[in-house]
Amino acid sequence: MDAAGSQWYFSCMNGSDPIPVFTLLGETGRFPDVIHSEPLSVRSPQHGWRIPPHRHAHLAQVFLITKGRGEAVIDGGRMLLEARHFLFIPPQKVHEFSFRPETVGQVISVPVAVVNAIGPSSADLMRALAQPVSGRVMPALAALAEMLANVAIDTGPFRAQRAVGMAHSVLAMIAETGHSRDALQADHTRLTQLDVLIARHMSDSWTARDYAAALSLTAGHLSRICRAATGRGATAYIEQARIDEACRLLAFTRLPVSEIGYRLGFSDPSYFSKRFRAARGQTPSTYRDSIVS
């Protein structure tokens, strides 16, 4: 890798581009080494620990903060940079930084060609690496980053191969963080959609399989989503929603118990009472009496 202390320089993509491209050691030409790694303190003090808005045309960067803190703005979105956290910035994303003086960390710069060469590739992997990702620096990521920094001062004959392998491992760990977050958001969206469907089909006696089909999921996948969010499988989650609605109808209407059962998809009033008692520890009539008394 290149010598610590080498300077950033500025160039513009064209004369009218208002956002400068920070170019690292000839980035617009041939990148000087396969991976670049350096301490945050090499360049930040020269700029008063504030880096103005810029972007990198051919680099992705990973910031790992060991001590101190800062703030980043990426494409207008603001986020805190705290100790023992990382931030991944894909190429072309406009970003700026403001660090507290003496913040300690590491900056890993990876040419886009190396990012694209990670394999075996997948749509999920590349999608995760196309967006900024932040998260906690786990021990495995910290160890890899330290090894990568050591390769910077190594002179072994296969140093470049080692650096690329480590960089790919770092990127894969970052992608897992981004993918997991996307999956959680997707699961939250599906759970919200499930709630809407349950309210709409409360009287239709739909099973978990019916709801899963309406969401284009398997019954097993729907159960995993429900269990991860609530600790209950899909069947138990759906029944709990029906019982909760039964409680509301018993408390706030004077509908007969049998009618409430029918409205919630229970064709047999005695079975409705049995399921309600199993869930609430008392019969529907006793529950209503306890609420209105």
N, C-alpha and C positions, 0 to 999 in steps of 0.2 A: 504494500500500500504506500501512499505517499507520505512525505515527511510531515510531522505535526507542525502546525504554525503556518502552513501555506495559506495564502489569502483567497477569499472569495473575490470575484470581480463581477461586474454588471454588464449585461448586454440586453438589447431589446429584440423582441421577435420581429418587429418592423417599426418604422419611424412613428407610426400613429398609435402604437400599443401603449396604453397608459400604465400597464402593470409590468414592472421590470421582471426579467428572467434572471435569477441568480444563477450564475454559471460556475460550477465547481471545477477548477483546474482543467479547462478545455472541454467542458461537457458538450459544447456544440460540435466539437470534432471527435477525436478518438478519446474515450475515457481513459485516464492515465493508469488505472489499475482496475482489477475486476470488481473489488468492493472497497469502499473507503469507510474507515471507522476512526473517530477521534473524540476526545473529551469535549463536552459542551463549552468548557472554559477557553478553548483555543480561539474562538471567534467572538463569542458574545460580549466579553468586556470591551472589545474595540468599538462596539456599537452601543455602549451604555446599557447592555443587557436588554436592548429593544431592537428587534429585527422588523423592518417595515414590510408592508404587503409585497409579496413576490410569488413566483412560482418556478418550478423546475420542469423544463421541457422533457428531459430524458432521464430523470431520477425519481425513485421513490425513497422516502426517508423514514427512519425509525428513531424516535427520541425516547430514551430511557432515563428517567429522573431518579437519581439516588438520594439526593438531599436538596432541600429547598423547595421552591414551587414557582409556578409561573402561570401564564394565561396564553392561550392560542385562539386565534380567530381564523376559521377555515371556511372559505366561500360564504362569509358573513355569519357563520355559526360560532358561538363563543363556548370555550370549554376550559376548565381548570386543569393545570398540569401539577400533580402532587407527587410527593416523594413515593418511590416504589410503584410508580405507574408509567405506562408507555403510551406513546402516540404514534400511529402510522399515518403517513401522508402519501397518497398516490401521486404520480406525475400529473402536472397541469393544474392541481388544486391551488388556488390562491390562498396564501396563509401568511400570518404575521405572528410574532411572539413578543412577550414581555416577561422577563424573568426577574426574580429577586436577585440582587447581587450575591455572588458566591454560590449560586445554585450549582450543584454537582450532577453530572449526567453524561450520557454517551450519545453520539449521533452516528447512525449507520446509514450510509448512502449507497443505494443499490441501483445500478443501471437498469432501465426498463427492459433491456434484452435479457438480463438475468432473471428479472421478475417473471417475464413471459416464458422463460425456459423451465420454470419449476414443473416437476412432473412426479408421478402421472397427473396431468392436468384434469380439471373438471370444471363444469359450468359454475358449480357452487363455490369452488376455490377462487376462480377468477372474479366472480361477482363480489366475494368478500374482500378481495384485494383491490377492487375498483373504487372503494369508498374509504374515508378516514375511519380508523378503528382506534379506540382507546381502551385501556383496561389495566388491571393490576399486574405487576411484574411478578410472576410466579418463579419459584427457585429454578426450574428447568430453563426458563427463558433468561434469567439472570446469568446462569452458568454458561449458556451458549453465547450470550453477548460478551462475556468476559473472554471466552476462548477466541471469539472473532477479533476482539481487540488485540489479543496476543499475537494472532496471525499477522497483524499489521506490522509488527517489528521482526517477524520471522524471515528467514532467507532460504527455507527449504525448497527443494526443486518442485514440489507439488503443492506449494503454498496456495496458488490460485484455485486449484481443485478443492482444497480444504475450505477455503474461504467461501466458495460458491455453495458447497454442501451445507456449511453452517448457516449461511444466509438463507438458503431454502428452508432449513429447519426453523429458523426464526420467523420467516414469513408464514410457514404452515401453522405455527402456534398462534400467530396474530390472526390468520384467517379463521382458525377455529373459534377464537373469541368473537370475531365479527359474525360468523355463521351461527353460533349459539345464540347471540343476541337477536339476529334476524328470525331464528326459529322460535324464540320466546315470543317475539312480537307477533309472528304468524299464529302461534297457538292462542295468544290472547285474543286476536281477531276472530279466530274460529270459535272460541268459547263465547264471545259476544254474539256471533251469528247463531250459535246453538241456543242461547237464551232467547233470541228473537223467535226462532223456530218453535221452541217449547211453548212460548206464550201463544203462538199462532195455532199450534196443533194440540193444545192441551186436552181437548175433548176427543181426539182422534185415535187414542190408544196406540200412538206410535211407539215402536220399540227403539232401542239404541241403534239397531241395524237400520231402521228407517231414517233416523236422524243422520246417521253417518252417510247414508246414500245421498241424502239431500245436500250434504256438505262435500260430496265427492271424496269421502274418506272411507277407509275400512272401519268396521266396528272396533277392531283392536286399536287402531290409531286414535280413534275418538276417545276410547277409554284411557289411553295413555295421556292424552291432553287433559282430560278431566282429572285424572289421578294426580298428575303433576301440579295442577293448580289448586285442587281442593282435597286431595287424599282419598277421593271416591272414584270408582269406575263410572263409566257412562250411565249404566242402568241405575246405579244408586244416585247419581247426580240428577238424573231426570225425575226419578221418583221423589227425591227431596224437593225439587221445584214444584211438583204437583202437591205435595203435602203442605209446603209453604203457602201456596195459593189457597188450599183448603182452609188453612188457619185464617187467612184474610177474609175469605167468604163467610166463615163461621162467626168471625168477630164483627164484621161490618155489614152483614146482610141478615135477613130473616129467612133466607131460602131454607127449605127442608134439607136435612142431612142427605137424604137419598138424592135430591136434585143436585146438590153440590157434588156428590160422587159421580153422577152422570156427566156433569159438566167437565169433570176432570178425567173422563175416560174410563171410569169404573162402572161396568154394566151391572155388577152385583153389589147392592148397598152393604151387605154383610161383609163382603171382601174389602170394600172401601173402609169400613169401620175397623176391620182386622189390621189393614196396612197402616191406618192412621194411628191405631193404638201401639203398633210395633215401633212407630217412629216417634210418637209423642208421649207414650206411657199412659194414655187415657183415651177414652172413646171420644168421638167428635162431639157428642152431646155434652159430656162432662167438660170438655174443653170450652165449649160455648158458654156453659153455665158459669165456669170460673172467670171468663172474660167479662160477661155482662153483669155479674153480681157485684 
